[in-house]
Amino acid sequence: MSQAQTEFKKVAEANVTLPCYHRLHLLEPTSLDIEWLLKDSEAEPKVVITYAGGNIYNDLIEEQKGRVSFASNFLTGDASLEISLLQPSDAGQYTCKVKNAGQYEWTHITLKVLEKPSKPKCWKEGEMSEGKTIALQCNSVTGTIPIMYTWQRIDEDGKRGSLPPMAHINLSNPAQIFMKNLTWVATGLYQCTASNEAGQETCIVEVTVQYAQNVGIVAGVVCGVMGGLSLVFLAVWLTIKKKEKRKYEEEETPNEIREDAEAPKARLVKPGSSSSGSRSSHSGSSSTRSTANSASRSQQTLSTEATPHITPTQHGPMAMDGREPEPKKVNHANLIKTEATATMVPAQSRAFQTV
């Protein structure tokens, strides 16, 4: 007799009991034979556990040693198989075969061991600047397929919400989303959830969009600082050069007056000038001293002359006989008196004009 095939789905690391009930125990208890077979990807089925001749054999498959056993009293009609700590390798088609006194009963069960996705890895690709395009990736290495991937945004309060308008899911690969023409609105945390029938795992990636205006401000500040430093260095350099030039000029310029410098010319005052009245009170005393000094210098000059001063010969009228008259003798005493008088008169005249 054969029973209909059933299916079990269990999560990895869980325990499962595959049912198998029979009535052959009522016949000859000593001749009862029970056997569980597993047919997986291999062609030939493998014996999982068996009872024969009053003995139980349950270490026939290396991967299942210590994890398989009869769940109940198989001698009373319950030959169910219990598998603990399920592994993906336990999945397959199980057959419970009971034989006694030439009669057979069969039970077929399909076991699916579901493995939840491994903790996914999240990452981002692209330049995180305004106007750029980035991609968010998510992937679980292990897990029973199919694995579903979903993306959500986490706000400041930790609540999950919808994606921003510029985000689009890649239909050919739902684990990837594109965010085009980035703006500051895209800044935040994004959570990827990988899930299947066994469970789910999540990962989080952070997106920080850099503002274009901030980049411009930083560049402007840097340029301003560099320009300011350049001006400071230029001012210091010019000051040093100016001091060096001044020092050089002071060392090279002669301290004594040039010999060929022209003496200042005396300014003559015309008689009757209108400006004499305005300056009379200021220069009265100085004029008197000038007059006295001039007279003194004239007398010293005349007294120190060693030779008499000869005046040019003045020609008078011709004598009647055509001969020139004899030159007159010069009286040196009279000449000295005349020159002294002539020298003092102009000085006194100037003094009177100044007054």
Secondary structure per residue as TSV (DSSP state, phi and psi in degrees):
chain	resnum	aa	ss	phi	psi
A	1	M	-	360.0	137.7
A	2	S	B	-122.3	141.9
A	3	Q	-	-103.6	161.8
A	4	A	-	-68.5	150.2
A	5	Q	-	-80.2	137.4
A	6	T	E	-119.7	167.5
A	7	E	E	-130.0	138.6
A	8	F	E	-123.9	139.9
A	9	K	E	-122.3	124.3
A	10	K	E	-135.9	153.2
A	11	V	E	-86.8	144.6
A	12	A	T	-57.3	147.7
A	13	E	T	77.5	-3.4
A	14	A	S	-92.1	175.0
A	15	N	-	-108.4	149.2
A	16	V	E	-139.1	148.7
A	17	T	E	-123.2	118.2
A	18	L	E	-94.3	118.4
A	19	P	-	-75.3	146.1
A	20	C	-	-157.2	109.1
A	21	Y	B	-116.2	143.9
A	22	H	-	-146.6	169.8
A	23	R	S	-123.0	10.1
A	24	L	G	-75.9	-9.6
A	25	H	G	-68.7	-16.2
A	26	L	G	-77.2	-14.2
A	27	L	S	-82.5	-104.8
A	28	E	-	-109.1	102.5
A	29	P	G	-59.2	-32.4
A	30	T	G	-74.2	-21.6
A	31	S	G	-101.9	13.2
A	32	L	-	-71.3	136.3
A	33	D	E	-134.1	124.9
A	34	I	E	-126.0	136.6
A	35	E	E	-146.7	133.6
A	36	W	E	-110.6	129.1
A	37	L	E	-117.1	148.3
A	38	L	E	-125.1	124.5
A	39	K	E	-114.9	110.7
A	40	D	-	-109.0	-137.5
A	41	S	S	-71.3	-18.6
A	42	E	S	-77.9	159.3
A	43	A	S	-70.6	-46.1
A	44	E	S	-92.8	137.5
A	45	P	-	-70.7	154.3
A	46	K	E	-114.2	145.9
A	47	V	E	-82.2	124.8
A	48	V	E	-88.5	-52.2
A	49	I	E	-152.5	149.7
A	50	T	E	-148.9	152.7
A	51	Y	E	-127.5	122.6
A	52	A	E	-154.8	137.1
A	53	G	T	62.2	28.4
A	54	G	T	82.1	8.8
A	55	N	E	-122.2	151.8
A	56	I	E	-111.9	131.2
A	57	Y	E	-122.1	114.7
A	58	N	-	-130.5	14.8
A	59	D	-	-118.4	41.8
A	60	L	-	-85.2	-29.3
A	61	I	S	-106.8	126.5
A	62	E	G	-60.7	-41.5
A	63	E	G	-69.4	-17.9
A	64	Q	G	-110.6	9.2
A	65	K	T	-60.3	129.6
A	66	G	T	80.6	1.0
A	67	R	T	-119.2	-4.1
A	68	V	E	-118.6	145.9
A	69	S	E	-168.1	167.3
A	70	F	E	-77.0	133.7
A	71	A	S	-76.2	-24.3
A	72	S	S	-145.1	-167.0
A	73	N	-	-79.6	97.2
A	74	F	G	-66.0	-18.1
A	75	L	G	-78.3	-10.9
A	76	T	G	-106.9	10.4
A	77	G	T	108.1	5.6
A	78	D	B	-122.4	99.9
A	79	A	-	-104.6	30.4
A	80	S	-	-60.3	147.2
A	81	L	E	-105.8	133.2
A	82	E	E	-112.6	129.6
A	83	I	E	-121.2	126.0
A	84	S	-	-104.7	154.4
A	85	L	S	49.8	63.2
A	86	L	-	-56.5	143.1
A	87	Q	-	-124.3	157.5
A	88	P	G	-57.0	-29.4
A	89	S	G	-70.3	-11.4
A	90	D	G	-80.9	-9.7
A	91	A	-	-70.2	148.1
A	92	G	E	152.2	-166.3
A	93	Q	E	-102.7	121.5
A	94	Y	E	-104.7	141.9
A	95	T	E	-128.3	125.7
A	96	C	E	-101.3	119.1
A	97	K	E	-118.8	120.1
A	98	V	E	-115.3	130.3
A	99	K	E	-133.5	135.7
A	100	N	E	-162.3	126.4
A	101	A	T	55.0	41.4
A	102	G	T	79.2	6.1
A	103	Q	E	-111.2	150.1
A	104	Y	E	-130.4	147.0
A	105	E	E	-135.6	135.5
A	106	W	E	-122.0	142.1
A	107	T	E	-135.0	128.4
A	108	H	E	-114.4	129.0
A	109	I	E	-135.3	132.4
A	110	T	E	-100.0	125.1
A	111	L	E	-111.3	126.7
A	112	K	E	-113.4	121.9
A	113	V	E	-97.8	115.1
A	114	L	E	-93.9	131.1
A	115	E	-	-114.0	121.2
A	116	K	-	-69.5	157.1
A	117	P	-	-60.5	143.8
A	118	S	-	-67.9	160.7
A	119	K	-	-58.9	120.5
A	120	P	-	-72.0	162.3
A	121	K	E	-108.7	130.0
A	122	C	E	-110.3	141.4
A	123	W	E	-155.1	169.2
A	124	K	E	-127.7	151.1
A	125	E	E	-132.7	139.5
A	126	G	S	114.8	175.3
A	127	E	-	-92.4	125.5
A	128	M	-	-86.1	63.8
A	129	S	B	-129.9	156.1
A	130	E	T	-58.4	136.2
A	131	G	T	86.4	-8.4
A	132	K	-	-90.4	175.0
A	133	T	-	-120.3	132.7
A	134	I	E	-127.0	164.8
A	135	A	E	-129.2	137.5
A	136	L	E	-107.4	128.6
A	137	Q	E	-115.7	151.5
A	138	C	E	-149.7	137.9
A	139	N	E	-156.9	135.8
A	140	S	-	-107.7	130.4
A	141	V	S	-72.7	-43.6
A	142	T	S	-123.5	162.3
A	143	G	-	142.4	150.7
A	144	T	S	-69.9	128.0
A	145	I	S	-80.0	153.0
A	146	P	-	-81.8	147.4
A	147	I	-	-106.4	129.3
A	148	M	E	-99.5	139.6
A	149	Y	E	-120.2	132.8
A	150	T	E	-133.8	146.4
A	151	W	E	-116.5	139.1
A	152	Q	E	-140.1	157.8
A	153	R	E	-103.6	140.4
A	154	I	E	-106.9	124.2
A	155	D	-	-84.3	-175.3
A	156	E	T	-64.9	-27.1
A	157	D	T	-85.8	2.6
A	158	G	S	84.8	5.7
A	159	K	-	-85.4	145.5
A	160	R	E	-88.7	135.5
A	161	G	E	-136.8	-172.4
A	162	S	-	-80.4	163.6
A	163	L	-	-75.0	157.0
A	164	P	-	-67.2	162.8
A	165	P	T	-59.2	-30.9
A	166	M	T	-80.2	-0.8
A	167	A	E	-90.1	135.6
A	168	H	E	-136.4	135.6
A	169	I	E	-82.4	137.1
A	170	N	-	-75.7	110.2
A	171	L	T	-64.0	-32.1
A	172	S	T	-78.0	-17.5
A	173	N	-	-147.5	89.0
A	174	P	T	-62.2	-13.3
A	175	A	T	-74.8	-2.9
A	176	Q	E	-125.0	137.8
A	177	I	E	-128.3	147.8
A	178	F	E	-109.0	143.2
A	179	M	E	-127.0	108.1
A	180	K	-	-101.9	152.9
A	181	N	S	51.5	61.6
A	182	L	-	-58.5	143.5
A	183	T	-	-133.3	176.1
A	184	W	G	-63.7	-18.5
A	185	V	G	-62.7	-27.9
A	186	A	G	-77.1	-9.7
A	187	T	-	-65.7	132.8
A	188	G	E	155.0	-168.5
A	189	L	E	-103.4	140.4
A	190	Y	E	-128.0	133.2
A	191	Q	E	-114.0	131.5
A	192	C	E	-105.9	133.3
A	193	T	E	-117.2	120.8
A	194	A	E	-103.0	124.5
A	195	S	E	-141.4	153.9
A	196	N	E	-149.9	-164.9
A	197	E	T	-66.0	-23.1
A	198	A	T	-85.0	-24.4
A	199	G	E	156.5	-160.3
A	200	Q	E	-150.9	158.2
A	201	E	E	-141.7	155.4
A	202	T	E	-131.5	162.8
A	203	C	E	-147.4	160.8
A	204	I	E	-130.5	140.3
A	205	V	E	-130.3	145.2
A	206	E	E	-106.8	135.9
A	207	V	E	-116.7	125.2
A	208	T	-	-126.1	109.6
A	209	V	-	-87.1	126.2
A	210	Q	B	-86.3	130.7
A	211	Y	-	-77.3	136.8
A	212	A	H	-65.0	-38.5
A	213	Q	H	-65.8	-31.0
A	214	N	H	-65.6	-38.5
A	215	V	H	-63.2	-41.4
A	216	G	H	-65.1	-39.5
A	217	I	H	-64.2	-44.2
A	218	V	H	-61.3	-43.8
A	219	A	H	-63.1	-40.1
A	220	G	H	-64.3	-41.9
A	221	V	H	-62.3	-44.3
A	222	V	H	-61.3	-44.8
A	223	C	H	-63.1	-40.8
A	224	G	H	-62.5	-43.4
A	225	V	H	-63.4	-43.7
A	226	M	H	-63.3	-41.2
A	227	G	H	-64.0	-42.1
A	228	G	H	-62.1	-43.3
A	229	L	H	-62.7	-38.8
A	230	S	H	-62.5	-41.8
A	231	L	H	-64.2	-41.2
A	232	V	H	-61.6	-47.4
A	233	F	H	-61.8	-39.0
A	234	L	H	-64.6	-43.1
A	235	A	H	-63.6	-42.5
A	236	V	H	-62.9	-42.9
A	237	W	H	-63.3	-43.9
A	238	L	H	-64.1	-39.2
A	239	T	H	-63.4	-44.1
A	240	I	H	-62.9	-44.6
A	241	K	H	-62.2	-38.6
A	242	K	H	-65.8	-41.3
A	243	K	H	-65.2	-41.4
A	244	E	H	-63.3	-39.5
A	245	K	H	-65.4	-43.3
A	246	R	H	-63.2	-42.0
A	247	K	H	-63.7	-40.3
A	248	Y	H	-64.0	-42.3
A	249	E	H	-65.8	-38.9
A	250	E	H	-65.5	-35.7
A	251	E	H	-74.1	-32.4
A	252	E	H	-87.6	-25.7
A	253	T	S	-75.3	126.3
A	254	P	-	-68.5	144.8
A	255	N	S	-87.6	-18.7
A	256	E	S	-96.8	157.4
A	257	I	-	-75.8	139.2
A	258	R	-	-61.4	140.8
A	259	E	T	-71.3	-29.9
A	260	D	T	-89.4	14.1
A	261	A	-	-69.8	138.8
A	262	E	-	-82.0	130.2
A	263	A	-	-68.7	151.1
A	264	P	-	-67.9	139.5
A	265	K	-	-81.9	142.8
A	266	A	-	-74.1	145.7
A	267	R	-	-103.5	118.1
A	268	L	-	-80.0	143.8
A	269	V	-	-109.3	120.9
A	270	K	-	-75.2	144.3
A	271	P	T	-64.0	144.1
A	272	G	T	77.5	12.2
A	273	S	-	-67.0	144.4
A	274	S	T	-74.3	-17.1
A	275	S	T	-85.1	-6.8
A	276	S	T	-68.7	-33.0
A	277	G	T	-67.6	-36.1
A	278	S	T	-75.0	-24.8
A	279	R	T	-106.2	10.2
A	280	S	H	-68.2	-40.5
A	281	S	H	-70.6	-28.6
A	282	H	H	-81.8	-32.8
A	283	S	H	-111.0	13.8
A	284	G	H	-63.6	-50.7
A	285	S	H	-68.1	-38.4
A	286	S	H	-67.0	-32.3
A	287	S	H	-67.7	-40.2
A	288	T	H	-63.5	-42.5
A	289	R	H	-65.6	-37.4
A	290	S	H	-63.5	-39.1
A	291	T	H	-65.4	-44.5
A	292	A	H	-65.8	-40.9
A	293	N	H	-65.6	-37.5
A	294	S	H	-65.3	-42.7
A	295	A	H	-64.8	-40.3
A	296	S	H	-64.2	-44.4
A	297	R	H	-63.4	-34.4
A	298	S	H	-67.7	-41.9
A	299	Q	H	-66.5	-40.0
A	300	Q	H	-64.1	-36.3
A	301	T	H	-66.4	-42.7
A	302	L	H	-68.9	-35.6
A	303	S	H	-75.5	-25.7
A	304	T	H	-91.9	-2.2
A	305	E	-	-72.9	131.1
A	306	A	S	-84.8	-31.2
A	307	T	S	-114.9	150.9
A	308	P	-	-68.6	146.7
A	309	H	-	-83.5	120.3
A	310	I	-	-99.0	125.7
A	311	T	-	-88.6	153.4
A	312	P	-	-60.5	145.9
A	313	T	-	-73.1	130.2
A	314	Q	-	-100.6	128.1
A	315	H	-	-88.5	125.8
A	316	G	-	-95.2	-163.8
A	317	P	-	-73.9	149.0
A	318	M	-	-66.9	146.5
A	319	A	-	-71.6	165.2
A	320	M	T	-64.4	-32.7
A	321	D	T	-88.2	6.0
A	322	G	S	91.5	-6.5
A	323	R	-	-92.7	149.1
A	324	E	-	-74.9	144.6
A	325	P	-	-70.9	154.7
A	326	E	-	-69.5	144.0
A	327	P	-	-68.3	145.2
A	328	K	-	-78.0	147.6
A	329	K	-	-74.9	138.2
A	330	V	-	-95.2	131.3
A	331	N	-	-89.6	113.4
A	332	H	H	-66.6	-33.6
A	333	A	H	-66.3	-44.0
A	334	N	H	-65.8	-35.5
A	335	L	H	-64.7	-42.0
A	336	I	H	-64.1	-41.7
A	337	K	H	-65.7	-38.3
A	338	T	H	-67.4	-43.7
A	339	E	H	-66.5	-36.8
A	340	A	H	-64.6	-40.3
A	341	T	H	-66.3	-40.0
A	342	A	H	-67.6	-31.4
A	343	T	H	-74.1	-37.3
A	344	M	H	-75.6	-29.8
A	345	V	H	-63.5	-48.1
A	346	P	H	-61.4	-36.9
A	347	A	H	-64.7	-42.9
A	348	Q	H	-66.2	-34.6
A	349	S	H	-63.9	-40.7
A	350	R	H	-65.6	-37.1
A	351	A	H	-64.3	-43.7
A	352	F	H	-63.1	-36.3
A	353	Q	H	-67.8	-36.8
A	354	T	H	-68.7	-38.3
A	355	V	-	-69.3	360.0
